[in-house]
Amino acid sequence: MTKRYTMIALLVSSTPFIFAETNALIEVKLFKDWVISEERNFGHFNLAIKNTGTEPILLAKRPVNFEGGQLVTRPLPRDPVADSKQEREYQMIARRSDEFFSLSPDETYVYDNCKFLLDSELPFAKEMRFTVSIYLGKDFWLDSEPLVINGVTPDAMEDLATIKDNTRNIQDPPRKLVAVTYKNERWLYMKGTKTGIYYSVCPLSLTNKIRVEPHDDVSLFKIWDGDKSIIFNMGKIIIVEGPDENDVYGKWTRERKQRAEADNAEVRRKKAEQQ
């Protein structure tokens, strides 16, 4: 199993007010730094948000609202037209006050049980530059330092199986599971048989034989990486269960969330002592 699928970006942005400031330190966890030309949305990432300012930061409670209204992959150079549309997306979730929670100063938050799309509209190129940004409304952004994803030609592509989700419309076309190898990495992808679009799923071992078989649910499949099994939900394109070397998203989120909770408990203890 390759170990090279990690990239951390630390994000710092601030706007001072009269007696307070809003800023954050955000860890962006990418699990691979390359994409193929047919790949959709550059794959996925996870993140942790630490409020390093003196004002609370309002974040959407639900990951789907956070991704839709606040989390944005912004290509470099900036696209002012695309940026101007974000306020409308933000207001879609801001209509209800209970859609947000306040991240207190010095505390860290990790969205659980999810992975976010790098949904930049950048055209495929050898080098694609962008930032991961959080929108707080009224044209206020928290921006990362520039990140880079490399567009590559894979070394090998292996068709593993054709699968179909029988819980969905009978007219839905089948999909293919494909193993894509680039240098010392091998990743599982799901491919649309009509669209030809590839969606990254998880890393695989470099040498093991990969086998696919139906699981209990008609939308679940068991993927064998050697003698280790992965339960894959093709409708959601996620790993439901699997060893840490395959379920890298779940492993990072679980460990980072535990560390954040421990750090937050210490922050609250110190604040209580000062009162």
Secondary structure as GFF3:
##gff-version 3
##sequence-region A 1 275
A	DSSP	beta_strand	7	16	.	.	.	ID=ss1
A	DSSP	beta_strand	21	30	.	.	.	ID=ss2
A	DSSP	beta_strand	34	35	.	.	.	ID=ss3
A	DSSP	beta_strand	44	51	.	.	.	ID=ss4
A	DSSP	beta_strand	57	60	.	.	.	ID=ss5
A	DSSP	alpha_helix	63	69	.	.	.	ID=ss6
A	DSSP	beta_strand	71	75	.	.	.	ID=ss7
A	DSSP	alpha_helix	80	84	.	.	.	ID=ss8
A	DSSP	alpha_helix	86	94	.	.	.	ID=ss9
A	DSSP	three_ten_helix	97	99	.	.	.	ID=ss10
A	DSSP	beta_strand	100	103	.	.	.	ID=ss11
A	DSSP	beta_strand	108	110	.	.	.	ID=ss12
A	DSSP	beta_strand	116	117	.	.	.	ID=ss13
A	DSSP	beta_strand	127	135	.	.	.	ID=ss14
A	DSSP	beta_strand	141	143	.	.	.	ID=ss15
A	DSSP	beta_strand	147	151	.	.	.	ID=ss16
A	DSSP	beta_strand	156	163	.	.	.	ID=ss17
A	DSSP	beta_strand	175	182	.	.	.	ID=ss18
A	DSSP	beta_strand	185	192	.	.	.	ID=ss19
A	DSSP	beta_strand	198	204	.	.	.	ID=ss20
A	DSSP	beta_strand	210	214	.	.	.	ID=ss21
A	DSSP	beta_strand	220	225	.	.	.	ID=ss22
A	DSSP	beta_strand	228	233	.	.	.	ID=ss23
A	DSSP	beta_strand	238	241	.	.	.	ID=ss24
A	DSSP	alpha_helix	248	274	.	.	.	ID=ss25
###
